[in-house]
Amino acid sequence: MTKSPLMANALLNGHAPYTLAGYAAFRSVIDADGAVPAHMKALFASVAAIDRRHLVLARRELARGVGLGLTPTEATAGLIVLTSLRGEAAAADFASIVEECFDDLAVPEAQALPVAGEGEAKANFTAYFGTIPSPLAQLLRLSPKAADAYYLMRRGSIDANPLSPKYGELLLLTILAASYSPMAATHVRGARNAGATDEEIAEAVLCAVPAAGVAAWMAVGAMLAPPEEGGIAR
């Protein structure tokens, strides 16, 4: 059973056994090895908690992941994705938690910053999305330098992420599920294209439940239905 403090709440124990039983069952999926290894699910849950600004939960989940064998390099993937997807404050909060949870980060030497070449951003957007989404088309038109910036950060989150492309996509998807974002559909496709099974996608989305509730699943679950039932086609 999960060690979540919620399970020891006197009011819930006295009034809501069904609620606690359901929560414990959700946590049994999140906390154990399954389609996705438990240490990766702890990372996903921690980053989802940062997205919702639940720092105590984020710290507890990351510490749990470290206990399960999560490495500093793997944890850095969360920092990379948060920098791109949620900005400076969220990334800084997560960086502080990472520093707290690891005794030795073994930080590598700084690398030279890459520069986007002419046309790279447009080519990347087209290759990934199949067509250039309207917001990115307008970014290319109105602020090409910002479009290059978005492209570079996408490369960092997906192509140059220290996780495999599959787990990088699943991490992105967990954050988007936590915020009930319609952009989750893009990363359901991305995760599948990177080799993720629907069972792996489901477990990643469930990692958002501790921070964002069952609504996180409801925001994404229908996308995994068979296409004839309205889901996203493979």
C-alpha positions in Angstrom: 0.0 0.0 0.0 1.2 3.5 -0.7 3.0 5.5 2.0 1.1 8.6 1.0 0.1 10.7 4.1 -3.3 10.8 2.6 -3.8 7.2 3.6 -3.3 8.2 7.3 -5.8 11.0 7.2 -8.2 10.5 10.1 -11.2 12.1 8.4 -10.8 10.0 5.2 -10.3 6.9 7.3 -13.4 7.6 9.3 -15.7 8.8 6.5 -14.3 7.7 3.1 -13.2 4.1 2.9 -14.2 3.8 -0.7 -12.2 6.9 -1.6 -9.1 5.6 0.2 -9.4 2.2 -1.4 -9.6 3.7 -4.8 -6.6 6.0 -4.2 -4.6 3.1 -2.8 -5.4 1.2 -6.0 -4.3 4.0 -8.2 -1.1 4.3 -6.2 -0.4 0.6 -6.5 -0.2 1.1 -10.2 2.0 4.2 -9.9 4.3 2.9 -7.2 5.2 -0.5 -8.7 7.0 -1.8 -11.7 4.6 -2.4 -14.6 4.5 -1.4 -18.2 6.8 1.5 -17.1 9.5 1.0 -14.4 8.6 2.3 -11.0 11.6 4.7 -10.8 10.5 6.4 -14.0 7.0 6.7 -12.8 8.2 8.4 -9.6 10.0 10.9 -11.9 6.9 11.5 -13.9 4.8 11.9 -10.8 7.3 14.4 -9.3 7.4 16.5 -12.5 3.5 16.5 -12.7 3.5 17.7 -9.1 5.8 20.6 -10.0 3.4 21.5 -12.8 0.6 21.8 -10.3 2.9 23.7 -7.9 2.7 21.0 -5.3 6.3 21.1 -4.1 6.0 18.8 -1.0 4.5 16.1 -3.2 7.2 16.7 -5.9 9.9 16.3 -3.3 8.4 13.1 -1.9 8.0 11.5 -5.3 11.5 12.3 -6.5 13.0 11.0 -3.2 11.0 7.8 -3.8 12.4 7.6 -7.3 16.0 8.0 -6.0 15.3 5.2 -3.6 14.2 3.0 -6.5 17.4 3.8 -8.5 16.6 7.0 -10.4 19.8 8.6 -11.5 20.7 12.3 -11.6 20.9 12.1 -15.4 17.4 10.8 -15.6 16.1 13.4 -13.1 17.7 16.1 -15.3 15.2 15.1 -18.0 12.5 16.5 -15.8 14.4 19.8 -15.5 14.8 20.0 -19.2 11.2 19.4 -20.0 9.9 21.8 -17.3 12.2 24.5 -18.6 10.7 24.2 -22.0 7.1 23.5 -21.1 6.5 25.4 -17.8 9.2 28.1 -17.7 11.8 29.4 -15.2 9.9 29.2 -11.9 8.9 25.6 -12.3 12.3 24.6 -13.5 14.0 26.4 -10.6 11.7 24.6 -8.1 12.5 21.3 -9.6 16.3 22.0 -9.7 16.2 22.7 -6.0 14.5 19.5 -5.3 16.9 17.5 -7.4 19.8 19.1 -5.5 18.2 18.1 -2.2 17.5 14.5 -3.3 20.9 13.5 -4.6 24.1 13.4 -2.6 26.4 13.8 -5.6 25.0 15.2 -8.9 28.4 14.9 -10.7 27.6 17.9 -12.9 29.4 17.7 -16.3 31.2 20.6 -17.9 29.1 23.2 -19.6 28.6 22.7 -23.4 28.6 25.2 -26.2 25.1 26.4 -27.1 23.9 25.2 -30.5 22.5 27.6 -33.1 19.5 26.8 -35.3 20.4 26.8 -39.0 18.4 28.4 -41.7 15.2 26.5 -42.2 15.8 23.9 -39.5 12.9 25.0 -37.3 10.4 24.8 -40.2 11.7 21.4 -41.3 11.5 20.1 -37.7 8.0 21.2 -37.2 6.9 19.7 -40.5 8.6 16.4 -39.8 7.2 16.0 -36.3 3.6 17.4 -36.7 3.1 16.4 -40.4 2.1 19.9 -41.0 3.0 23.2 -39.3 0.4 24.0 -36.6 -1.1 27.4 -36.9 0.6 28.8 -33.7 4.0 27.8 -35.0 3.2 29.0 -38.4 2.5 32.5 -37.0 5.6 32.3 -34.8 7.7 31.6 -37.9 6.1 34.5 -39.7 6.1 37.1 -36.9 9.3 36.2 -34.9 11.6 33.8 -36.7 14.1 34.1 -33.9 11.5 32.9 -31.4 10.6 30.1 -33.7 14.2 29.0 -33.7 14.1 29.2 -29.9 11.1 27.0 -29.8 12.7 24.5 -32.1 15.9 24.3 -30.0 13.9 23.7 -26.9 11.9 21.0 -28.6 15.2 19.4 -29.7 16.3 19.5 -26.1 13.0 18.0 -24.7 12.7 15.2 -27.3 15.8 14.6 -29.4 18.6 15.5 -27.0 16.8 14.4 -23.8 18.9 12.1 -21.6 15.9 9.7 -21.5 15.1 7.6 -24.5 12.7 9.2 -27.0 9.9 7.0 -25.7 10.3 8.0 -22.1 10.9 11.6 -23.1 7.5 11.6 -24.8 5.8 9.9 -21.9 7.3 12.5 -19.5 5.9 15.3 -21.7 2.5 13.6 -21.8 2.4 13.2 -18.0 2.8 17.0 -17.6 0.2 17.8 -20.2 -2.2 15.3 -18.5 -1.7 17.1 -15.2 -2.7 20.4 -16.7 -5.6 18.8 -18.7 -4.1 20.2 -21.9 -5.5 19.4 -25.3 -1.9 19.3 -26.5 -1.7 15.8 -24.9 -3.0 14.4 -28.2 0.2 15.5 -29.9 2.3 13.5 -27.4 0.1 10.5 -27.5 1.0 10.3 -31.1 4.6 11.1 -30.3 4.9 8.4 -27.7 3.4 5.9 -30.1 5.8 6.9 -32.8 8.6 6.5 -30.4 7.6 2.9 -29.6 5.4 3.3 -26.5 2.5 0.8 -26.1 -0.9 2.1 -25.0 -0.3 0.4 -21.6 2.9 2.4 -21.1 1.0 5.6 -22.2 -1.8 4.8 -19.7 0.7 4.3 -16.8 2.4 7.6 -17.6 -0.9 9.5 -17.6 -1.8 7.8 -14.3 1.3 9.3 -12.8 -0.5 12.7 -13.0 -3.3 11.5 -10.7 -1.6 12.2 -7.3 -1.0 15.9 -8.3 -4.1 16.5 -10.6 -6.7 13.9 -9.6 -8.7 11.5 -11.8 -9.4 14.4 -14.1 -5.9 13.9 -15.5 -6.9 10.5 -16.8 -10.2 11.8 -18.1 -8.4 14.5 -20.2 -6.4 11.8 -22.1 -8.1 8.4 -21.7 -10.5 8.7 -24.6 -7.6 9.3 -26.9 -6.5 5.7 -26.3 -9.8 4.3 -27.5 -9.9 2.3 -30.8 -10.2 4.7 -33.7 -13.7 3.5 -34.5 -14.6 4.6 -30.9 -13.2 8.1 -31.4 -9.6 7.5 -30.3 -6.4 8.6 -32.0 -5.5 6.4 -35.0 -2.1 4.8 -34.9 
